[in-house]
Amino acid sequence: MSAKEPRIVAELGRPETPDETAARKAESSRVHRASQNTRNLIAALLVTVAVVAVIYFGVPRGTPPEPEPVDVSSSAAAAEDSLGRTVIVPEAPAEWRANSARVEDGVWRVVYAPASGFVRIAQGFDEADTWVSGELGGLAPTDSTTIDGITWDVYDMTRSSRDDNLTYALATTAGDDTVLIYGDLTAETAEKAATGLTDQIRALQEEQQ
């Protein structure tokens, strides 16, 4: 019986040498291991994604409850006791949320959140004529308007290049005090705030005559 003839490799046109056979088998093993590693990596990645999905969708979440609105009247009463001065309590629309009401740097400040933007109402006690300008970054009045018989200086900032989100303001004197309405608001929103202050501004004017 004759010995088995060596297999002729088509690409070579002759039988493989022992070294070529060893190299081919080594390369085949390397490709197999690489393929196996890739499959293992994909499997591990899929398991990780599945675990993250279970954690993400399995942990109960919900929208945090909104903080309770600030009680402006109570805060104003406390401020009056502390300052010994009459403090305005804005009559804001019911849908405006009061976010803050406190004395800062000797000034009574109330912040409301209407449907859009924000409204700040400040009462400066015995402030100089430059106080409003300082609060508004040096801006001078652009006009004036009369609301419920009270004259207000108008500060229209919608055309200015500002980075503090202030768009409009109204300011008036109330005896020795100055009342400022300002924020990211329209003229109509500012007028609503001013209307809610009319009686108290007149009372301050009479009180400090």
FENZIQUI-V443669 format. One record per residue. N is the residue number from 1. RES is the residue in one small letter. OMEGA is omega as a letter, one per 30 degrees, with the letter a starting at -180 (none if undefined). NEAR is the number of other C-alpha atoms within 10 Angstrom. Layout:
# FENZIQUI-V443669
N/RES/OMEGA/NEAR ; N/RES/OMEGA/NEAR
This chain:
# FENZIQUI-V443669
1/m/a/3 ; 2/s/l/4 ; 3/a/l/5 ; 4/k/a/6 ; 5/e/l/7 ; 6/p/a/10 ; 7/r/l/10 ; 8/i/l/11 ; 9/v/a/10 ; 10/a/a/8 ; 11/e/a/7 ; 12/l/a/8 ; 13/g/a/9 ; 14/r/l/11 ; 15/p/l/15 ; 16/e/l/15 ; 17/t/l/10 ; 18/p/a/9 ; 19/d/l/9 ; 20/e/l/11 ; 21/t/l/12 ; 22/a/l/12 ; 23/a/a/12 ; 24/r/a/13 ; 25/k/l/12 ; 26/a/l/12 ; 27/e/l/12 ; 28/s/l/12 ; 29/s/a/12 ; 30/r/l/12 ; 31/v/l/12 ; 32/h/l/12 ; 33/r/l/12 ; 34/a/l/12 ; 35/s/l/12 ; 36/q/l/12 ; 37/n/l/12 ; 38/t/l/12 ; 39/r/l/12 ; 40/n/l/12 ; 41/l/l/12 ; 42/i/l/12 ; 43/a/l/12 ; 44/a/l/12 ; 45/l/l/12 ; 46/l/l/12 ; 47/v/l/12 ; 48/t/l/12 ; 49/v/l/12 ; 50/a/l/12 ; 51/v/l/11 ; 52/v/a/12 ; 53/a/l/12 ; 54/v/l/11 ; 55/i/a/11 ; 56/y/a/11 ; 57/f/a/9 ; 58/g/a/9 ; 59/v/a/8 ; 60/p/l/7 ; 61/r/l/8 ; 62/g/l/5 ; 63/t/l/5 ; 64/p/l/6 ; 65/p/l/6 ; 66/e/l/6 ; 67/p/l/7 ; 68/e/l/9 ; 69/p/l/12 ; 70/v/l/17 ; 71/d/a/12 ; 72/v/a/20 ; 73/s/l/14 ; 74/s/l/12 ; 75/s/l/18 ; 76/a/l/22 ; 77/a/l/15 ; 78/a/l/15 ; 79/a/l/19 ; 80/e/l/16 ; 81/d/a/11 ; 82/s/a/10 ; 83/l/a/15 ; 84/g/a/9 ; 85/r/l/10 ; 86/t/a/17 ; 87/v/a/23 ; 88/i/l/24 ; 89/v/a/18 ; 90/p/l/20 ; 91/e/a/16 ; 92/a/l/17 ; 93/p/a/12 ; 94/a/a/8 ; 95/e/l/10 ; 96/w/a/16 ; 97/r/l/18 ; 98/a/a/21 ; 99/n/a/18 ; 100/s/l/17 ; 101/a/a/23 ; 102/r/l/18 ; 103/v/l/20 ; 104/e/l/9 ; 105/d/l/8 ; 106/g/a/12 ; 107/v/l/18 ; 108/w/a/22 ; 109/r/l/22 ; 110/v/a/24 ; 111/v/l/22 ; 112/y/l/24 ; 113/a/l/16 ; 114/p/a/17 ; 115/a/l/9 ; 116/s/l/11 ; 117/g/l/15 ; 118/f/a/21 ; 119/v/l/27 ; 120/r/l/22 ; 121/i/a/25 ; 122/a/l/24 ; 123/q/l/23 ; 124/g/a/22 ; 125/f/l/19 ; 126/d/a/13 ; 127/e/l/15 ; 128/a/a/11 ; 129/d/a/10 ; 130/t/a/10 ; 131/w/a/14 ; 132/v/l/24 ; 133/s/l/14 ; 134/g/l/11 ; 135/e/a/12 ; 136/l/l/18 ; 137/g/l/11 ; 138/g/a/11 ; 139/l/l/14 ; 140/a/l/15 ; 141/p/l/17 ; 142/t/a/10 ; 143/d/l/11 ; 144/s/l/13 ; 145/t/l/12 ; 146/t/a/11 ; 147/i/a/12 ; 148/d/l/12 ; 149/g/l/9 ; 150/i/a/15 ; 151/t/l/14 ; 152/w/l/22 ; 153/d/a/18 ; 154/v/l/22 ; 155/y/a/23 ; 156/d/a/19 ; 157/m/a/19 ; 158/t/a/14 ; 159/r/a/7 ; 160/s/l/10 ; 161/s/a/8 ; 162/r/l/11 ; 163/d/a/6 ; 164/d/l/10 ; 165/n/l/14 ; 166/l/a/21 ; 167/t/a/19 ; 168/y/l/21 ; 169/a/l/27 ; 170/l/l/26 ; 171/a/l/23 ; 172/t/l/20 ; 173/t/l/21 ; 174/a/a/23 ; 175/g/l/17 ; 176/d/a/15 ; 177/d/l/19 ; 178/t/l/21 ; 179/v/a/23 ; 180/l/l/24 ; 181/i/a/27 ; 182/y/l/26 ; 183/g/l/23 ; 184/d/a/20 ; 185/l/l/21 ; 186/t/l/18 ; 187/a/a/15 ; 188/e/l/9 ; 189/t/l/19 ; 190/a/l/21 ; 191/e/l/19 ; 192/k/l/14 ; 193/a/a/22 ; 194/a/l/26 ; 195/t/l/16 ; 196/g/a/16 ; 197/l/a/20 ; 198/t/a/16 ; 199/d/a/15 ; 200/q/l/17 ; 201/i/l/21 ; 202/r/l/15 ; 203/a/l/15 ; 204/l/l/18 ; 205/q/l/15 ; 206/e/a/11 ; 207/e/a/12 ; 208/q/l/10 ; 209/q/none/8
